[in-house]
Amino acid sequence: MAALFLLALLLLSAGFAKIMAMCVNWICAQRLAKRYVMADKSLNLLLITVYPLALLYGLGWRGPHLLTGGTIQQIPAPWWIPILLGSLGLLLLIGATIRYWAYSPPLCELSVSSQVSDFRVDSAKAPWRETLVGTRGRLRRVALLPGNEQFTLDVSTKTYRLPAMASHWNGLSIVHLSDFHFYGGVTRRYFEMVCEHAAALQPDLFVFSGDLLDDQALLEWLPSTLGRLSAPLGQYFVLGNHDWYLDPAATRREFRRLGWTDLASQFVSISPPNSLDDSPILLCGDETPWMGHHPDLSPAPASGLRILVSHTPDNLPWARANGIHLMLAGHTHGGQIRLPILGPVYSPSRFGCRFSAGVFWLDPTLMYVSRGVSGKEPIRYNCRPELTKLVLMSDGSHG
């Protein structure tokens, strides 16, 4: 019975950890100063650690007895609350796991091709540890953990059919980059190699969906990374919450100096080259809840393809309400660590892990959430960083 009691304790602890993770995910989706977010994470970690010890203390070794001849009246009243929380969390964890395994791409996904670029091999000209891993002590140790996938980039091309796509835009390609997090755990060379791969995809336009920096001094890395990219229809960006923690005005100026268009809280119209057609693409940006406001689309034409670049997938309800056909987001990093069977646990969104990464169709919006290129903590397990080229086909095409 003692073993059964310990198993019950383990399951309740897992359920309580799920509740705490949901709290962290919700807090990280709010417009809160960095110190409050970090304090919440620390408190949650403390509570997760203390929970099983507190139950052991509260129930003592009466626990096994309660599983046999005991009665529920023998459980001290104050301990019903953590037991019920753990039980509720366990049910939520089971539901999230079922949803994770039941996920399938939407029917509008026509094709996917992908290859993994292992930068540890691509950097063979010099020892990869010196080439790719930064010098910050704690972060360096994290980056060098066995099995860490931080330096294995998933480069993919994915084709989607969009009903609102005009035929003259058929085959439009967008390279979506997100979440670089310049901080020093990963060197500039890593990001330069990512951008070299991005340039090789030769899209019609580039989009960056935020979180460039975790150290403002490393803005000097921008010219040799994203600053080297150009596309026929331009390069567009929004900033993220980590950029908001620092000096977003300075970051915007440097992006603009390098030829990137700032989409924050506004929209631009892109006309097809060599065409007199009056169906331009509407490209808009959203940095809420951290900066600015939702773009005002009232002056925009009602017809034509609408694309939203948002740092977080949490702006999906607004996108659907405003007729957005394609939404590109990041922020969640795919969870960074996907546990066996359970999948991601931490995803900084008010939707939790539901939209942690991948493509989702919620009429009329197709949303693509990137796992991003890096993170402040350079760690990836079962969740490689990604670089994605999206190819868009019209409804009448056969691509």
Secondary structure, DSSP 8 states (H G I E B T S, - for coil): -HHHHHHHHHHHHHHHHHHHHHHHHHHHTS---HHHHHHHHHHHHHHHHHHHHHHHHHHTTHHHHHTTT--GGGS-GGGHHHHHHHHHHHHHHHHHHHHHHH----TTEEEEEEEEEEHHHHTTTS-HHHHHB-S-HHHHHHHTSTT--TTEEEEEEEEEEETT--GGGTTEEEEEE----BSSSB-HHHHHHHHHHHHHT--SEEEE-S--BSSGGGGGGGGGTGGG---TT-EEE---HHHHTS-HHHHHHHHHHTTEEE-BT-EEEE--TT---S--EEEEEE-TTTSS-----TTS-SSS-EEEEESSGGGHHHHHHTT-SEEEE-SSGGGSBEETTTEE----STTTTTTSSEEEEETTEEEEE---S--SS---BS---EEEEEEEEETT---
